[in-house]
Amino acid sequence: METTYTDNIPPKTSSSTCLVDKTLYSVHAELKQYGLTLTDKMKEGLRSLATAMASMADGTLPPQVHLASLDPGLGKTTMTKHFLQHLLRSPNYQDVSVLVCVSRLGEVEKLYNELDVDPQQVAVLVGKDAVEVASLSDVAPSEARILITTQQMIKHRCRGGRFRDAMAFHYRGQPRQVLIWDEAFLPGEEIAVSHGHLGGLVSAAMSCRCEALAEAIQGLQNSLGDTQSGKLLRVPDMAELGGRQAWSALNLIAKQDSAYSEDVRSVAGAIMSFAGGRVRVRAQGQVKTMLDYRDTIPNDLAPMVVLDASGRCRHTYRLMEKHRGCLVRLKEVCKDYGNLTINLWKRGGGRHSFERDEAKEMVRSVAQAVLGRSEEEWLIIHHKDRSKPTFREELAEFLSEDVMRRVHLIHWGDHHGTNAFAHVSNVILAGTYFLPEATYESRYRMAAGFSEEDRVPLAARRALERGEAADAILQALCRGCVRGVGPDGRCKPCNAYIIASQRSGIPKLLPDLFPGCQLRSWKPLPNKLKGNVKKVIDYLDEVLWRDGDLLEFIPYKQLMQAVGIANRTNFRKTVTYKAEFQEAIAERGLEEAEAVIGGKKHKGLQWIVSAFPPDPDAETAYTPD
């Protein structure tokens, strides 16, 4: 059961009421300058957020994570800026200090420059390598009422300890009362170590002349290979890994400034975390991986307000709310997307779909869409380039230099935060963004606070996958003009193009993700299907739409009965042997397979099991310091 803010609203004081009213007045005035007329729901959502912030300043907000989910363009950043300005000017809060945690260094600089306050009241705390950002302020963090830092600094300085003991974030020797976390929040980080990762650690251990550690890791590597997917694997404790010498070697390897690669450093840190415990094993194709997670956010960081536009769609928040009990929701605000038209091509949009497209049909189709409005600007979000030719170079084969000058390109992984393209009304998601399968399970366990003994049902994991996909799509599309809001409370007119298979679950979630949007079929390639192939694929699409989330295997017998084909030989000749059938199932993320049902072997279709290792350019499952 979801808990809303109205169930936990703290008592108001005259001071907090005055602070809330002043903040809302100036926020409404600025948003009105942008041409935005606030609806009643928008006003309620902003007041809920302002009240939570003021209650933190009063010390009356319950010690939980308070999630504010306002769609992009509805003023959560504007609210933060105005609240901080009024807080510093109020004579009733002269002893109250603030910590703002942002996701990127660029956001530190942006917020610092936008705040209209005495510069001596604002400091920044970033890593030693961020020299330019650190130079924004020469005020000591302990002497500034507002401290802006990165989320990674919180994880780094507080790991394994309490927030109140992290002196770096204190104001004049005391923990700060108001904590604001901008964008996505997770209580920890996933750890995933594959068979290949362990091999890299063996070489590193040998270079440290720690043969006992190398032998122990080789033994763990063999045990991982012998362990069935879904089973638990015991990791040797530190004594079995080689004792003090092994501990010293792992620490040396894991150091951020060590000579080893980031992957090897990460695995060394993961083994120290795993040692003596049990981990869940998962296989993706031929790749076996050990899964775990660790909490990196101290419990006493709460109360805290989290500002995440994707709060209404990410399943991770529901898990934290239900299982950890650490999260409550402020009033959500979702805008009307009646001016958004989404053209959907139901075809696999993952990285490997593009890599297998030797005929470049997908890039050609993207170019075809651009040529339909060649005089206008376009924003295209694509998979990160890993080799030549780049996506830009391939696209340029089909578009003139003049048209390419109006095309903006950013890659997945870099699709958050920037408003540089908020004027662009044509957006293409050239493929969709997926994490390694092992990461989804680890993320589920982490969000729910599950132990390695707790099982994660397939349907539950897929709900989390859909939530992460929804987050990526919402954030990506809202880099364009759809993030804006017109005087009528609707998003600004925008044409979007999305490539996503039925298997991904994305086609189903779009109407709820963008309420009021116009969803259209995008078929850039001619439909070649006819006869029995068309009948089978039409039926298959109905099944996938209705039950695709739960299906693991679809026997050919079921397809034959559905379309009235009794003879297996005829089914093979008129359906499965046809090239257009093989292309159609591949587009839907399916492949031919065999399965035992009721003691008998059946041929049919299953979801494609990737023969590729996890995408190294996807969000990593383990983030080193």
Secondary structure by P-SEA (a helix, b strand, c coil): cccccccccccccaaaaaaaaaaaaaaaaaaaaacccccaaaaaaaaaaaaaaaaaaaccccccbbbbbbcccccaaaaaaaaaaaaaaccccccbbbbbbbccaaaaaaaaaacccccccbbbbbcccccccccccccccccccbbbbcaaaaaaaccccccccccccccccccccbbbbccccccbbbbbbcaaaaaaaaaaaaaacaaaaaaaaaaaaaaaaaccccbbbbcccccccccaaaaaaaaaaacccccccaaaaaaaaaaaaaccbbbbbbbcccbbbbbbcccccccccccbbbbcccccccaaaaaaacccccbbbcbbbbcccccbbbbbccccccaaaaaacccaaaaaaaaaaaaacccbbbbbbbccccccccaaaaaaacccaaaaaabbbbcccccccccccccccbbbccbbbbccaaaaaaaaaaaacccccccccaaaaaaaaaaaaaaaaaaaaaccccccccccccccbbbbbbbbcccccccccccccccbbbbbbbcccccccccaaaaaaaaaaaaaaccccccccccaaaaaaaaccccaaaaaaaccccaaaaaaaaaacccccccccccbbbbbbcccccccccccccccccccc
